[in-house]
Amino acid sequence: MDDVTRRFVAWSSAAGEAAARLVAEIENGRIEVVRFVFADQHGILRGKALVAREAIGALTRGVALTTTLLAKDTSHRTVFPVFTSGGGFDMPRMEGAADVLLMPDPTTWRILPWSPKSAWVLCDLRFPDGADVPFCTRSMARRALAGFDAHACTLTAGLEVEFHVFRVVDPAMRLHQSGLPGAPPEVELLSHGGEYLTEITYDRVEPVVELLRSGVQGLGLPLRSMEVEFGPSQLEFTFAPTQGIETADNMIFFRTAVKEICRRNGLHATFMCRPKIPNVASSGWHMHQSLTGRDGRNLFVPECPGEDLSPIGRHYLAGLLAHARGAAALAAPTINAYRRYRAYSLAPDRAVWGRDNRGAMIRMIGGFGDPATRLENRVGEPAANPYLYLTAQALSGLDGITRRLEPGPAADVPYETPAPPLPHSLGEALAALKADEIFAKDLGDGFVDYFTHIKEAEIRRFETEVSEWEQREYFDLF
């Protein structure tokens, strides 16, 4: 063990070695700024950038920032009374805009290809006394994933992420365009839409795709494919399967990288599910899932011909279906996401599964003899907090395994098969989350109340706005 590594003996060997490599990069001048970041309740990276001489010490002592970051809705408004007793959280340690600490996970550090003197390090949230912050979604996902240890396996997941990229016409940065939130940019298309997987359209957008591919692979993310999707200016990137928390880490890095790379190049990337543009196609985030045993085997592969899944695979699938309504708010946490769930489309509208059927909520792929047998959950939106989406899948599947639930027969006509409907609105999804006993228990003390408080504040702001539809419908008629 060298002198640098000895500084980090309190960590696992992997973390200590990773920290030592980061320190070496700082000390030899290749990294001058370290961005210590965490995923907030919405899955937005927040944090602080420290110069090199400060960053080394921060690896062990952490970086202080205000608890009010945990009290904000999607407009960046603080929606808890942080200066009252308990700070609105019934937690004295959260009142008065007190500090929490960003505690780095050194295994996550990576140099940013678009800012080569800078590095990212993902962090977990701790109180100054070392206790976990209950609203740290990365820590929450890690705890949920630990539930698979009792079954001698890990959750393996691959990502399909749809999103839009536009060319910026006007960045909308004039003085009167500030606010919470500020005015969005004015944009124009990169492609007209309806050109799904056409080579000529790929070639047209290839300069933009190359910018993103280079940056994403430069971060070390396991990119597999880049595709032209159906809608105007819509792309899809897919990623090789990874295990445990790495899946969510990759998504948070990918989403942030795409937005930062695009912004530096006069482009605007959005992971909003359904932007308000003509002929739009909604964007989804499909999560492919299986369980991997300690011997590396895919535990979803059935042992007998004619079977779709192994017993543990069936139980896991049944858990996803049983908790589909309660999990919706964690997989699709925006008001906009519920514009997507429509019958006879490529998005689900009810909790059913099907064999290689893209109309079902859960698409089962593979079977006997196929080591890539897996379940594709098509319910998520790309704006979801990756840690909460992954947590919802883990807790749902674990409950199905624990109670040995059965999923019932496959749905050949998923939009006609009787089944519990997915929520039609964010408000309905929040009510289903509150009613789900497993999530109320296993997400941790007070998390469901905390999360629904923030999202209900978002809904109240939405309901006070006069929409274009109302103006068009009533202004002249009455």
C-alpha positions as CSV (number, residue, x, y, z in Angstrom):
1,M,0.0,0.0,0.0
2,D,1.5,3.3,-1.0
3,D,1.5,6.5,1.1
4,V,-1.5,8.0,-0.8
5,T,-3.6,4.9,-0.4
6,R,-2.9,4.8,3.3
7,R,-4.9,8.1,3.7
8,F,-8.1,6.2,2.8
9,V,-7.7,3.0,4.9
10,A,-11.2,3.5,6.3
11,W,-12.7,2.8,2.9
12,S,-13.0,-0.5,1.0
13,S,-10.0,-1.4,-0.9
14,A,-11.7,-0.4,-4.2
15,A,-12.7,3.0,-2.8
16,G,-9.3,3.6,-1.3
17,E,-7.5,2.8,-4.6
18,A,-9.9,5.0,-6.6
19,A,-9.3,7.9,-4.2
20,A,-5.6,7.4,-4.5
21,R,-5.8,7.6,-8.3
22,L,-7.9,10.8,-8.1
23,V,-5.4,12.4,-5.7
24,A,-2.5,11.4,-8.0
25,E,-4.3,13.1,-10.9
26,I,-4.8,16.2,-8.9
27,E,-1.3,16.3,-7.6
28,N,0.2,15.9,-11.1
29,G,-1.9,18.8,-12.4
30,R,-4.2,16.8,-14.7
31,I,-7.3,17.7,-12.6
32,E,-7.7,21.2,-11.3
33,V,-11.4,21.2,-10.3
34,V,-13.5,18.5,-8.7
35,R,-17.3,18.8,-8.8
36,F,-18.7,17.1,-5.8
37,V,-22.3,16.2,-6.8
38,F,-25.4,14.4,-5.6
39,A,-28.7,13.5,-7.1
40,D,-31.5,15.5,-5.5
41,Q,-35.1,14.3,-5.0
42,H,-35.8,15.0,-8.7
43,G,-32.7,13.3,-10.0
44,I,-31.0,16.6,-10.8
45,L,-27.3,16.8,-10.0
46,R,-26.4,19.5,-7.5
47,G,-23.2,20.2,-5.7
48,K,-20.1,22.3,-5.3
49,A,-16.9,22.7,-7.4
50,L,-13.7,22.8,-5.4
51,V,-10.2,23.7,-6.6
52,A,-7.6,21.0,-6.4
53,R,-5.9,21.9,-3.1
54,E,-9.4,21.9,-1.3
55,A,-10.7,18.8,-3.1
56,I,-8.1,16.4,-1.6
57,G,-9.2,17.1,2.0
58,A,-12.9,17.0,1.0
59,L,-12.6,13.4,0.0
60,T,-12.5,12.4,3.6
61,R,-14.2,15.3,5.5
62,G,-17.0,15.9,3.0
63,V,-18.4,19.1,1.5
64,A,-21.0,21.1,3.4
65,L,-24.1,22.4,1.7
66,T,-27.6,23.6,2.8
67,T,-30.5,21.3,3.6
68,T,-32.8,23.6,1.7
69,L,-31.7,21.8,-1.5
70,L,-33.9,18.9,-0.2
71,A,-36.9,21.2,0.2
72,K,-37.2,22.3,-3.4
73,D,-39.7,21.5,-6.1
74,T,-39.0,21.4,-9.8
75,S,-39.1,25.2,-10.1
76,H,-36.3,25.4,-7.5
77,R,-38.8,26.9,-5.0
78,T,-38.4,25.9,-1.3
79,V,-41.7,24.3,-0.4
80,F,-41.0,23.4,3.2
81,P,-41.0,26.0,6.1
82,V,-37.4,25.5,6.8
83,F,-37.2,28.3,9.5
84,T,-39.9,26.8,11.7
85,S,-39.4,24.1,14.4
86,G,-38.2,20.9,12.6
87,G,-37.8,22.8,9.4
88,G,-41.1,21.4,8.1
89,F,-39.6,17.9,8.2
90,D,-40.2,17.3,11.9
91,M,-36.4,16.9,12.1
92,P,-34.5,19.4,14.2
93,R,-31.3,18.7,12.2
94,M,-33.1,20.0,9.0
95,E,-34.4,23.3,10.4
96,G,-32.9,26.7,9.9
97,A,-31.3,25.8,6.5
98,A,-28.6,23.8,8.4
99,D,-25.9,22.0,6.7
100,V,-25.5,18.4,5.5
101,L,-22.4,16.8,4.1
102,L,-21.7,15.5,0.6
103,M,-19.6,12.3,1.3
104,P,-17.8,11.2,-1.8
105,D,-17.9,7.8,-3.3
106,P,-14.4,7.7,-4.9
107,T,-15.3,4.8,-7.1
108,T,-17.5,7.1,-9.2
109,W,-15.0,9.8,-10.1
110,R,-14.3,10.5,-13.8
111,I,-12.8,13.3,-15.9
112,L,-15.3,15.3,-18.0
113,P,-14.3,15.0,-21.7
114,W,-15.9,18.4,-22.4
115,S,-14.1,20.0,-19.5
116,P,-10.8,18.0,-19.3
117,K,-9.4,19.8,-16.2
118,S,-12.6,18.9,-14.2
119,A,-13.8,15.7,-12.6
120,W,-17.1,14.5,-11.2
121,V,-17.5,12.6,-8.0
122,L,-20.9,11.3,-6.9
123,C,-21.7,11.7,-3.2
124,D,-24.1,10.5,-0.6
125,L,-25.7,12.8,2.0
126,R,-24.8,12.6,5.6
127,F,-25.6,14.7,8.6
128,P,-22.5,16.3,10.3
129,D,-22.6,13.5,13.0
130,G,-22.3,10.9,10.2
131,A,-25.9,9.7,10.2
132,D,-27.6,9.0,6.9
133,V,-29.9,11.7,5.6
134,P,-33.2,9.9,5.0
135,F,-34.0,11.8,1.8
136,C,-30.7,10.8,0.0
137,T,-32.1,8.8,-2.9
138,R,-28.8,7.2,-3.8
139,S,-28.5,5.8,-0.3
140,M,-32.1,4.7,-0.5
141,A,-31.4,2.7,-3.7
142,R,-28.4,1.1,-2.2
143,R,-30.5,-0.1,0.8
144,A,-33.2,-1.5,-1.5
145,L,-30.7,-3.3,-3.6
146,A,-29.1,-4.9,-0.6
147,G,-32.4,-6.9,-0.2
148,F,-31.2,-9.2,-3.0
149,D,-28.3,-10.4,-0.8
150,A,-30.6,-12.7,1.0
151,H,-31.4,-14.4,-2.3
152,A,-27.7,-14.7,-3.3
153,C,-28.2,-12.4,-6.4
154,T,-27.9,-8.9,-7.6
155,L,-30.3,-6.8,-9.8
156,T,-28.9,-6.4,-13.3
157,A,-30.4,-3.7,-15.5
158,G,-29.9,-2.2,-19.0
159,L,-31.2,1.1,-20.2
160,E,-33.1,2.4,-23.2
161,V,-33.4,6.1,-23.0
162,E,-35.4,8.4,-25.4
163,F,-34.9,12.1,-25.5
164,H,-35.0,15.2,-27.7
165,V,-32.2,17.4,-29.0
166,F,-33.0,20.8,-30.6
167,R,-30.9,23.6,-32.1
168,V,-31.2,26.8,-30.0
169,V,-32.5,29.8,-31.9
170,D,-32.8,32.1,-28.9
171,P,-31.4,31.1,-25.4
172,A,-34.0,33.4,-23.7
173,M,-31.4,34.9,-21.3
174,R,-32.7,38.5,-21.3
175,L,-33.3,40.2,-17.9
176,H,-37.1,39.9,-18.0
177,Q,-36.8,36.1,-18.8
178,S,-35.4,35.2,-15.3
179,G,-37.6,33.4,-12.8
180,L,-38.4,30.2,-11.0
181,P,-38.3,28.7,-13.5
182,G,-36.9,31.0,-16.1
183,A,-38.1,31.1,-19.7
184,P,-37.1,28.1,-21.8
185,P,-35.0,28.6,-24.9
186,E,-36.6,29.0,-28.4
187,V,-35.5,26.0,-30.5
188,E,-35.8,24.5,-33.9
189,L,-35.7,20.9,-35.1
190,L,-32.8,18.7,-36.1
191,S,-35.1,16.2,-37.9
192,H,-38.8,16.4,-39.0
193,G,-40.0,13.2,-37.4
194,G,-41.6,10.0,-38.8
195,E,-38.2,8.9,-40.0
196,Y,-37.7,6.1,-37.5
197,L,-34.3,4.4,-38.0
198,T,-33.8,5.9,-41.5
199,E,-30.2,6.0,-42.5
200,I,-30.5,9.4,-44.2
201,T,-31.9,11.0,-41.1
202,Y,-29.1,9.4,-39.0
203,D,-26.6,10.9,-41.3
204,R,-28.3,14.3,-41.0
205,V,-28.0,14.3,-37.2
206,E,-24.7,12.4,-37.1
207,P,-22.6,15.5,-36.1
208,V,-24.8,15.9,-33.0
209,V,-24.8,12.2,-32.3
210,E,-21.0,12.1,-32.5
211,L,-20.7,14.9,-30.0
212,L,-22.8,12.9,-27.6
213,R,-21.2,9.5,-28.3
214,S,-17.7,10.9,-27.8
215,G,-18.6,12.5,-24.5
216,V,-20.7,9.6,-23.2
217,Q,-18.0,7.0,-24.0
218,G,-15.4,9.4,-22.7
219,L,-17.1,9.1,-19.3
220,G,-16.8,5.4,-19.5
221,L,-20.5,4.7,-19.8
222,P,-21.4,1.3,-21.5
223,L,-23.1,2.8,-24.6
224,R,-24.4,0.2,-27.1
225,S,-26.4,2.1,-29.7
226,M,-27.5,5.5,-31.0
227,E,-30.8,5.6,-32.9
228,V,-33.1,8.0,-34.6
229,E,-36.5,7.7,-32.9
230,F,-39.9,8.3,-34.3
231,G,-40.6,11.9,-33.3
232,P,-39.2,15.2,-34.5
233,S,-35.6,15.7,-33.1
234,Q,-35.9,12.6,-31.1
235,L,-33.1,10.1,-30.3
236,E,-32.6,6.9,-28.3
237,F,-29.4,5.7,-26.7
238,T,-29.2,2.2,-25.2
239,F,-26.7,0.9,-22.7
240,A,-25.3,-2.5,-21.8
241,P,-26.6,-4.1,-18.6
242,T,-24.8,-3.3,-15.3
243,Q,-25.4,-4.4,-11.8
244,G,-26.6,-2.7,-8.6
245,I,-26.3,1.0,-8.1
246,E,-24.1,1.4,-11.2
247,T,-27.2,1.4,-13.3
248,A,-28.6,4.5,-11.7
249,D,-25.2,6.2,-11.5
250,N,-24.8,5.7,-15.3
251,M,-28.2,7.2,-16.0
252,I,-27.6,10.3,-13.8
253,F,-24.2,10.8,-15.5
254,F,-25.7,10.2,-19.0
255,R,-28.5,12.7,-18.6
256,T,-26.4,15.4,-17.2
257,A,-23.6,14.9,-19.7
258,V,-26.0,15.1,-22.7
259,K,-27.4,18.4,-21.4
260,E,-24.0,19.9,-20.7
261,I,-22.5,18.9,-24.0
262,C,-25.5,20.2,-25.9
263,R,-25.6,23.5,-24.1
264,R,-21.9,24.1,-25.0
265,N,-22.6,23.5,-28.6
266,G,-25.7,25.7,-29.2
267,L,-28.1,22.8,-28.7
268,H,-30.8,22.1,-26.2
269,A,-31.4,18.5,-24.9
270,T,-34.5,17.7,-23.0
271,F,-35.6,14.5,-21.2
272,M,-39.1,15.9,-20.7
273,C,-41.5,13.2,-21.6
274,R,-43.7,15.1,-24.1
275,P,-42.5,18.5,-25.2
276,K,-45.1,20.9,-26.7
277,I,-44.0,20.7,-30.3
278,P,-46.0,19.7,-33.4
279,N,-46.2,16.0,-34.2
280,V,-44.3,15.2,-31.0
281,A,-43.6,11.6,-29.9
282,S,-43.4,11.0,-26.2
283,S,-40.1,9.8,-24.7
284,G,-39.9,6.8,-22.5
285,W,-37.2,5.2,-20.4
286,H,-37.4,1.4,-20.6
287,M,-35.5,-0.5,-17.9
288,H,-34.5,-4.1,-18.8
289,Q,-34.1,-6.3,-15.7
290,S,-32.9,-9.6,-14.6
291,L,-31.3,-11.2,-11.5
292,T,-27.7,-12.4,-11.6
293,G,-26.6,-15.2,-9.2
294,R,-23.2,-15.2,-7.5
295,D,-22.0,-17.6,-10.1
296,G,-22.8,-15.2,-12.8
297,R,-25.9,-17.0,-14.1
298,N,-29.0,-15.2,-15.2
299,L,-31.6,-16.5,-12.7
300,F,-34.5,-15.6,-14.9
301,V,-33.7,-18.3,-17.5
302,P,-36.2,-21.2,-17.1
303,E,-34.9,-24.8,-16.8
304,C,-37.6,-26.4,-18.9
305,P,-38.5,-25.9,-22.6
306,G,-41.8,-24.1,-23.0
307,E,-41.5,-22.0,-19.9
308,D,-41.2,-18.2,-20.1
309,L,-39.3,-17.6,-16.8
310,S,-37.8,-19.4,-13.9
311,P,-39.8,-19.4,-10.6
312,I,-37.9,-16.5,-9.2
313,G,-38.4,-14.7,-12.5
314,R,-42.1,-15.2,-12.3
315,H,-42.3,-14.0,-8.7
316,Y,-40.2,-10.9,-9.6
317,L,-42.5,-10.2,-12.5
318,A,-45.6,-10.6,-10.4
319,G,-44.1,-8.1,-7.9
320,L,-43.7,-5.5,-10.6
321,L,-47.3,-5.9,-11.6
322,A,-48.6,-5.9,-8.0
323,H,-46.9,-2.6,-7.3
324,A,-47.3,-1.0,-10.7
325,R,-49.7,1.7,-9.5
326,G,-47.8,2.5,-6.4
327,A,-44.5,2.6,-8.3
328,A,-45.7,4.9,-11.0
329,A,-45.0,8.1,-9.2
330,L,-41.3,7.0,-8.8
331,A,-40.9,5.9,-12.4
332,A,-42.9,8.8,-13.9
333,P,-42.7,11.7,-11.4
334,T,-43.8,14.7,-13.5
335,I,-47.2,16.0,-14.5
336,N,-46.1,15.8,-18.1
337,A,-45.4,12.0,-18.0
338,Y,-49.1,11.1,-17.8
339,R,-49.6,12.5,-21.3
340,R,-47.8,9.4,-22.5
341,Y,-50.0,6.5,-21.2
342,R,-52.3,6.0,-24.1
343,A,-54.0,2.9,-25.5
344,Y,-52.9,1.4,-28.8
345,S,-49.6,3.2,-28.7
346,L,-46.1,2.1,-27.8
347,A,-46.7,3.1,-24.2
348,P,-48.6,1.0,-21.6
349,D,-51.9,2.0,-20.0
350,R,-52.4,-1.0,-17.6
351,A,-50.5,-3.4,-15.4
352,V,-50.0,-6.4,-17.8
353,W,-47.2,-8.4,-19.2
354,G,-46.7,-9.9,-22.6
355,R,-44.2,-12.0,-24.5
356,D,-42.2,-9.7,-26.7
357,N,-45.1,-7.3,-26.8
358,R,-44.4,-3.6,-26.9
359,G,-47.9,-2.6,-25.9
360,A,-47.6,-4.3,-22.5
361,M,-46.2,-2.6,-19.4
362,I,-43.8,-5.5,-18.9
363,R,-42.3,-7.1,-22.0
364,M,-40.8,-10.5,-21.4
365,I,-37.9,-11.3,-23.7
366,G,-36.1,-14.6,-24.1
367,G,-37.0,-17.9,-22.5
368,F,-35.5,-21.4,-22.2
369,G,-31.9,-21.5,-23.5
370,D,-31.5,-17.7,-23.8
371,P,-29.0,-16.3,-21.3
372,A,-30.3,-12.8,-22.0
373,T,-33.8,-13.6,-20.7
374,R,-35.1,-10.4,-19.1
375,L,-38.1,-8.2,-18.3
376,E,-38.5,-4.8,-19.9
377,N,-40.5,-2.3,-17.9
378,R,-41.8,0.3,-20.3
379,V,-43.5,2.5,-17.7
380,G,-40.7,5.0,-16.9
381,E,-40.1,8.5,-18.2
382,P,-36.6,9.7,-18.9
383,A,-37.0,12.6,-16.4
384,A,-37.3,10.1,-13.5
385,N,-34.9,10.2,-10.6
386,P,-32.8,7.1,-11.5
387,Y,-32.3,6.0,-7.9
388,L,-36.0,6.2,-7.1
389,Y,-37.0,4.3,-10.3
390,L,-34.4,1.6,-9.5
391,T,-35.6,1.5,-5.9
392,A,-39.2,1.0,-7.0
393,Q,-38.2,-1.9,-9.2
394,A,-36.1,-3.6,-6.5
395,L,-38.7,-3.3,-3.8
396,S,-41.5,-4.5,-6.1
397,G,-39.6,-7.5,-7.3
398,L,-38.4,-8.4,-3.8
399,D,-41.9,-8.4,-2.5
400,G,-43.0,-10.7,-5.3
401,I,-40.2,-13.0,-4.5
402,T,-40.8,-12.9,-0.8
403,R,-44.6,-13.6,-1.1
404,R,-44.1,-16.0,-4.1
405,L,-46.6,-14.1,-6.2
406,E,-47.6,-15.4,-9.6
407,P,-48.1,-13.0,-12.6
408,G,-50.9,-14.8,-14.3
409,P,-51.1,-15.4,-18.1
410,A,-49.5,-13.2,-20.7
411,A,-51.6,-10.6,-22.4
412,D,-51.7,-11.1,-26.1
413,V,-53.8,-7.9,-26.5
414,P,-52.5,-5.7,-23.8
415,Y,-54.9,-2.8,-24.4
416,E,-57.9,-5.0,-24.1
417,T,-56.9,-7.4,-21.3
418,P,-58.7,-6.6,-18.0
419,A,-56.1,-5.3,-15.5
420,P,-55.5,-2.5,-13.0
421,P,-55.1,0.7,-15.0
422,L,-51.9,2.8,-14.6
423,P,-52.6,6.2,-13.0
424,H,-54.0,8.8,-15.3
425,S,-52.3,11.8,-13.6
426,L,-49.5,12.6,-11.2
427,G,-52.1,13.2,-8.4
428,E,-53.6,9.7,-8.9
429,A,-50.1,8.2,-8.9
430,L,-49.2,9.9,-5.6
431,A,-52.4,8.6,-4.0
432,A,-51.4,5.1,-5.2
433,L,-47.9,5.5,-3.7
434,K,-49.4,6.5,-0.4
435,A,-51.7,3.5,-0.4
436,D,-48.9,1.0,-1.1
437,E,-47.9,-0.5,2.2
438,I,-44.6,-1.9,0.9
439,F,-43.4,1.5,-0.3
440,A,-44.6,3.2,2.9
441,K,-42.6,0.8,5.0
442,D,-39.5,0.2,2.9
443,L,-38.7,3.6,1.5
444,G,-37.9,4.7,5.0
445,D,-39.4,6.9,7.7
446,G,-41.3,9.8,6.3
447,F,-40.1,9.5,2.7
448,V,-43.5,9.0,1.1
449,D,-44.9,12.0,3.0
450,Y,-41.8,14.1,2.1
451,F,-41.9,13.1,-1.6
452,T,-45.7,13.6,-2.0
453,H,-45.5,17.0,-0.3
454,I,-43.0,18.2,-2.9
455,K,-44.9,16.8,-5.8
456,E,-48.3,18.1,-4.6
457,A,-46.7,21.6,-4.4
458,E,-45.8,21.1,-8.1
459,I,-49.4,20.1,-8.9
460,R,-50.8,23.2,-7.0
461,R,-48.6,25.5,-9.1
462,F,-49.8,23.8,-12.3
463,E,-53.4,24.1,-11.3
464,T,-53.1,27.9,-10.7
465,E,-51.9,28.5,-14.3
466,V,-54.4,29.4,-17.1
467,S,-53.6,27.0,-19.9
468,E,-53.7,27.7,-23.6
469,W,-56.5,25.2,-23.9
470,E,-58.7,27.2,-21.4
471,Q,-58.0,30.5,-23.3
472,R,-58.9,28.9,-26.6
473,E,-61.9,27.1,-25.3
474,Y,-63.6,29.8,-23.2
475,F,-62.3,33.3,-24.0
476,D,-64.4,33.8,-27.1
477,L,-67.3,31.4,-26.3
478,F,-68.4,33.1,-23.0
